[in-house]
Amino acid sequence: MMTGTTQRVPYMDWVRVLTVLLLVPFHSALPFIWGYYWWITCDQKNLAAQALVNVLDQYHMPLLFLVAGAATWFSLGVRTGKEYIIERIKRLFIPTVFAALVFVATNHFLSQYHYYHLDPENQMLAKIGLLEPFGNFLQHYPTILQEKLIPFTTGWNPGLLWFIWYLLIYTLVLFPLFLLIRRKGARFLSWLARFFEKRGAVFLLFIPIALVQIYPPPAIVDTWTFHTFPLFYYIFFFIFGFFLVSEPRIQEGLRKSGPIAVAGGIITMTLFMLLVFPPEGRAPLGNIYWSSLGSEPGTLGHALYWTLRSINGWFWIIGLLYLGRRFLNFSNRFLRYGNEAVLPFYIMHQFAIVVVGFFVLNWNMDILPKYAIMVVGALALTLLLYEGIRRWNVTRFLMGMRPK
């Protein structure tokens, strides 16, 4: 007998779809913030864009990993272990390879072309580790493939596909344990439910999240896109998502804790923003805090900062799940459309932003219209590409979708 719940909860699907949609305004804001070199950048910077990135970055990707963990629980409830592994390869590995060869490779070329013309002396290219541009895309493609797209090598830069690579690794590592718990873990889940149905008990899960940030493990691979800290950081959210939907009593504990999480999230986010915003050392609490408590690993300031950030992010995740469960626990045509589109949309949205921004950032206009055009244009281009892909079984297969 399967243990716990077997029926999907619509609010989790709403959270996933809306979180992926938010990636468009989030990534469109990255060219306009300080101290960050994305695929493309703009010499105009904006505090509103910086605030948007600071706020969403606290919980955005962790929430996606948590929802992915919840989806694993439901998937193992309707599939055998063999069926689940085959489905994960089709849904994750194949679209990752296809997207790397098509969308991420194009992003690399456009990015290098963009930075080269922004800085002909190549100082930015050297700083962010890009290749020096030469020739056209087809001439440049073999070099991109060799130096940027071979997984787990020193120069590997998968772009937004890092999220899917992590899901693949978590699936392979945790699958035997998750399958055992799904099949024979009724007593263990009951024990968990008795504890986490209590109001506030779910907040204790922030502790491992904080510890892995205060004491990060040493790097496995020496590259900025794949190292030990995010690999061990996001796995906690994946595991938490698996268990949060495993028992109705745990869901009840989430309901009891939800209002506290919403209030706590507002308070901790305010403190966090006072500490880091605006940038360049002008935050109201920044100079006082860092000068007195320190910012380097091993200092009190470093530990308190990551503790605050971990509590804040976890408050927001629990609060958003609570609000979703209360107000979005239903299905409709938009959700059904979004559930099918969510993976292709995630894969293609960053490519669309880079293509639109490649031209828009050079226009002579203020930041607000530039940003608005990038958001609307990228959303329209992504949906246009998706509408073409969803009509053919070959392209559906390459993007991880089920056949028509």
KAZIBEL-V885398 format. One record per backbone hydrogen bond with DSSP energy under -0.5 kcal/mol. NH is the residue of the N-H (numbers start at 0). CO is the residue of the C=O. Records with the same first field share a line. If there is no record, write none. Layout:
# KAZIBEL-V885398
NH->CO + CO
This chain:
# KAZIBEL-V885398
2->181
4->245
9->7
11->8
12->8
13->9
14->10
15->11
16->12
17->13
18->14
19->15
20->16
21->17
22->18 + 19
23->20
24->20
25->21
26->22
27->23
28->24 + 25
29->25 + 26
31->28
32->29
35->32
37->35
41->30
45->31
49->45
50->46
51->47
52->48
53->49
54->50
55->51
56->52
57->54
58->55
59->55
62->58
63->59
64->60
65->61
66->62
67->63
68->64
69->65
70->66
71->67
72->68
73->69
74->70
75->71
76->72 + 73
77->73 + 74
78->74
83->79
84->80
85->81
86->82
87->83
88->84
89->85
90->86
91->87
92->87
93->88
95->91
96->92
97->93
98->94
99->95
100->96
101->97
102->98
103->98
104->99
105->101
106->102
107->103
108->104
109->105
110->106
111->107
112->108
113->109
114->110
115->111
116->112
117->113
118->114
121->118
125->121
126->122
127->123
128->124 + 125
129->124
139->135
140->136
141->137
143->139
144->140
145->141
146->142
147->143
148->143 + 144
150->148
152->149
155->152
156->147
160->157
161->158
162->159
164->160
165->161
166->162
167->163
168->164
169->165
170->166
171->167
172->168
173->169
174->170
177->173
178->174
179->175
180->176
181->177
182->178
183->179
184->180
188->184
189->185
190->186
191->187
192->188
193->189
194->190
195->191
196->192
197->194
200->197
202->199
203->200
204->201
205->202
206->203
208->204
209->205
210->206
211->207
212->208 + 209
213->209
214->210
215->212
222->220
225->222
230->226
231->227
232->228
233->229
234->230
235->232
236->232
237->233
238->234
239->235
240->236
241->237
242->238
243->239
244->240
245->242
249->246
250->246
251->247
252->248
253->249
254->250
255->251
256->252
257->253
258->254
260->256
261->257
262->258
263->259
264->260
265->261
266->262
267->263
268->264
269->265
270->266
271->267
272->268
273->269
274->270 + 271
275->271
276->272
281->277 + 278
283->276
284->273
285->273
286->282
288->284
289->285
290->286
291->287
292->288
293->289
298->295
300->292
302->298
303->299
304->300
305->301
306->302
307->303
308->304
309->305
310->306
311->307
312->308
313->309
314->310
315->311
316->312
317->313
318->314
319->315
320->316
321->317
322->318
323->319
324->320
325->321
326->322
327->323
329->327
335->331
336->332
337->333
338->334
339->335
340->336
341->337
344->340
345->341
346->342
347->343
348->344
349->345
351->347
352->348
353->349
354->350
355->351
356->352
357->353
358->354 + 355
359->355
360->356
361->358
362->359
364->362
369->365
370->366
371->367
372->368
373->369
374->370
375->371
376->372
377->373
378->374
379->375
380->376
381->377
382->378
383->379
384->380
385->381
386->382
387->383
388->384
389->385
390->387
391->388
395->391
396->392
397->393
398->394
399->396
400->395
